[in-house]
Amino acid sequence: MTLILGIDPGSRIAGYGVIRAAANKLQYVASGCIRVDTSRDLAYRLKQINESVTKLIEAYGPQEFAIEQVFMGKNVDSALKLGQARGVAIVAAALQDIPVYEYAARSVKQAVTGKGSADKEQVQKMVQTLLKLPGCPQEDAADALAIAICHANSTQNLLAQAGARGQRRGRMKL
């Protein structure tokens, strides 16, 4: 079983989701939001994000870390802040020697809902269904869980492909 920490980065609110993945089974562990003090400057908020992600890593001990890639929207300033928030979260994982995997938002939506243009509600509902949750997780937490699910699915697909290639040649390669 692999424990995966998914992060939906943000400079004000960052979602997190922790799942266990084994074979084709996914198990919910935890999720929530990192809320930073928006009355403080960006440097302080980035410090809070880094410290919070570090605490999550210490609390859950994930073996893999998945995070959403930055997408370029209309507001360049927002994209830069998002990139900085991603950076400090990635550093928290890297300092603990946890492998980091990055996924485009469209790929995450595709992996969870089957549609790369799915809206937030569709992602929330599918995360609820896939993880057998009693209710819909908060939007940012659902996005983070979706990122973790996307990573688990990507990893399983790669292992299956490697196994299929090895089997065709009469040996198993991973």
C-alpha positions as CSV (number, residue, x, y, z in Angstrom):
1,M,0.0,0.0,0.0
2,T,1.3,3.4,-0.9
3,L,0.3,6.5,1.1
4,I,-0.1,9.5,-1.1
5,L,-0.3,13.2,-0.1
6,G,-2.1,15.3,-2.7
7,I,-1.9,19.1,-2.6
8,D,-4.1,21.7,-4.3
9,P,-1.8,24.7,-3.9
10,G,-3.0,28.2,-3.2
11,S,-1.6,31.3,-1.6
12,R,-4.6,31.8,0.6
13,I,-6.1,28.3,0.9
14,A,-4.3,25.1,0.0
15,G,-6.2,21.8,0.0
16,Y,-4.7,18.6,1.1
17,G,-5.8,15.0,0.7
18,V,-4.2,11.8,1.9
19,I,-5.1,8.4,0.5
20,R,-3.9,4.8,0.5
21,A,-3.6,3.1,-2.8
22,A,-3.0,-0.6,-3.4
23,A,-3.7,-2.4,-6.7
24,N,-7.0,-0.9,-7.8
25,K,-8.2,0.0,-4.3
26,L,-8.3,3.5,-2.9
27,Q,-8.8,4.3,0.8
28,Y,-9.5,7.7,2.2
29,V,-7.2,8.7,5.1
30,A,-7.6,12.5,5.7
31,S,-8.3,15.8,3.9
32,G,-8.7,19.4,4.7
33,C,-7.5,22.9,4.0
34,I,-4.5,24.9,5.0
35,R,-5.8,28.4,5.6
36,V,-3.1,31.1,5.9
37,D,-3.3,34.5,7.5
38,T,-4.3,36.7,4.6
39,S,-3.7,39.8,6.6
40,R,0.1,39.0,6.5
41,D,2.5,39.5,3.6
42,L,3.2,36.9,1.0
43,A,6.5,35.8,2.5
44,Y,4.8,35.0,5.8
45,R,1.9,33.1,4.0
46,L,4.5,31.0,2.1
47,K,6.2,30.2,5.4
48,Q,2.9,29.1,6.8
49,I,2.2,26.8,3.8
50,N,5.7,25.3,4.1
51,E,5.3,24.6,7.8
52,S,1.8,23.2,7.4
53,V,2.8,20.8,4.6
54,T,5.8,19.7,6.7
55,K,3.4,19.0,9.6
56,L,1.2,16.9,7.3
57,I,4.2,14.9,6.1
58,E,5.3,14.3,9.7
59,A,1.8,13.4,10.8
60,Y,0.9,11.0,7.9
61,G,4.3,9.8,6.6
62,P,3.3,9.7,2.9
63,Q,5.6,7.8,0.5
64,E,4.6,9.9,-2.5
65,F,3.6,13.5,-3.0
66,A,1.4,14.8,-5.8
67,I,0.7,18.4,-6.7
68,E,-1.2,20.3,-9.3
69,Q,0.9,22.1,-12.0
70,V,0.5,25.9,-12.4
71,F,-1.8,26.9,-15.2
72,M,-1.5,30.4,-16.8
73,G,-4.8,32.3,-16.3
74,K,-5.6,35.8,-17.2
75,N,-3.9,37.2,-14.0
76,V,-0.1,36.9,-14.2
77,D,0.3,38.1,-10.6
78,S,-2.0,35.3,-9.3
79,A,-0.1,32.7,-11.4
80,L,3.2,33.8,-9.9
81,K,1.8,33.6,-6.3
82,L,0.4,30.2,-7.0
83,G,3.8,29.1,-8.4
84,Q,5.5,30.3,-5.2
85,A,2.9,28.4,-3.0
86,R,3.6,25.3,-5.1
87,G,7.3,25.8,-4.7
88,V,7.3,25.9,-0.9
89,A,5.0,22.9,-0.7
90,I,7.3,21.0,-3.1
91,V,10.3,22.0,-1.0
92,A,8.6,20.6,2.1
93,A,8.3,17.2,0.4
94,A,11.8,17.3,-1.1
95,L,13.4,18.0,2.3
96,Q,11.9,14.8,3.5
97,D,13.1,12.9,0.4
98,I,9.6,12.2,-0.8
99,P,9.2,11.8,-4.6
100,V,7.2,14.7,-6.1
101,Y,4.8,14.2,-9.0
102,E,3.0,17.0,-10.9
103,Y,-0.2,16.8,-12.8
104,A,-2.1,19.3,-15.0
105,A,-5.5,20.3,-13.8
106,R,-7.1,18.9,-16.9
107,S,-5.4,15.5,-16.4
108,V,-6.6,15.4,-12.8
109,K,-10.2,16.1,-13.9
110,Q,-9.9,13.5,-16.7
111,A,-8.6,10.9,-14.3
112,V,-11.4,11.4,-11.7
113,T,-14.5,12.3,-13.8
114,G,-13.6,11.1,-17.3
115,K,-13.9,14.7,-18.6
116,G,-11.0,17.1,-18.6
117,S,-13.4,20.1,-18.5
118,A,-15.3,18.9,-15.5
119,D,-16.5,21.6,-13.0
120,K,-15.7,21.7,-9.3
121,E,-19.0,20.1,-8.3
122,Q,-18.4,17.1,-10.6
123,V,-15.0,16.6,-9.1
124,Q,-16.4,16.8,-5.6
125,K,-19.1,14.2,-6.4
126,M,-16.7,11.8,-8.0
127,V,-14.1,12.0,-5.2
128,Q,-17.0,11.3,-2.8
129,T,-18.0,8.3,-4.8
130,L,-14.5,6.9,-5.5
131,L,-13.5,7.2,-1.8
132,K,-16.9,6.2,-0.5
133,L,-17.2,9.3,1.6
134,P,-20.4,10.1,3.5
135,G,-20.5,13.6,2.1
136,C,-18.8,15.9,-0.4
137,P,-15.5,17.2,0.8
138,Q,-14.8,20.9,0.7
139,E,-13.8,22.2,-2.7
140,D,-10.1,22.6,-2.1
141,A,-9.8,19.3,-0.2
142,A,-11.7,17.5,-3.0
143,D,-9.3,18.9,-5.5
144,A,-6.3,17.7,-3.4
145,L,-7.9,14.2,-3.1
146,A,-8.5,14.2,-6.9
147,I,-4.8,14.9,-7.4
148,A,-3.9,12.0,-5.1
149,I,-6.3,9.8,-7.0
150,C,-4.9,10.9,-10.4
151,H,-1.4,10.0,-9.1
152,A,-2.6,6.6,-7.8
153,N,-4.3,5.8,-11.2
154,S,-1.2,7.0,-13.2
155,T,1.1,4.8,-11.1
156,Q,-1.2,1.8,-11.4
157,N,-1.4,2.3,-15.2
158,L,2.4,2.5,-15.5
159,L,2.9,-0.7,-13.4
160,A,0.2,-2.5,-15.5
161,Q,2.0,-1.4,-18.7
162,A,5.3,-2.5,-17.4
163,G,3.9,-5.8,-16.4
164,A,2.2,-6.4,-19.7
165,R,5.5,-5.6,-21.6
166,G,7.4,-8.0,-19.3
167,Q,4.8,-10.8,-19.7
168,R,4.8,-10.5,-23.5
169,R,8.5,-11.2,-23.4
170,G,8.1,-14.1,-21.0
171,R,9.5,-12.3,-18.0
172,M,8.3,-9.7,-15.5
173,K,9.9,-6.3,-15.5
174,L,9.0,-3.5,-13.1
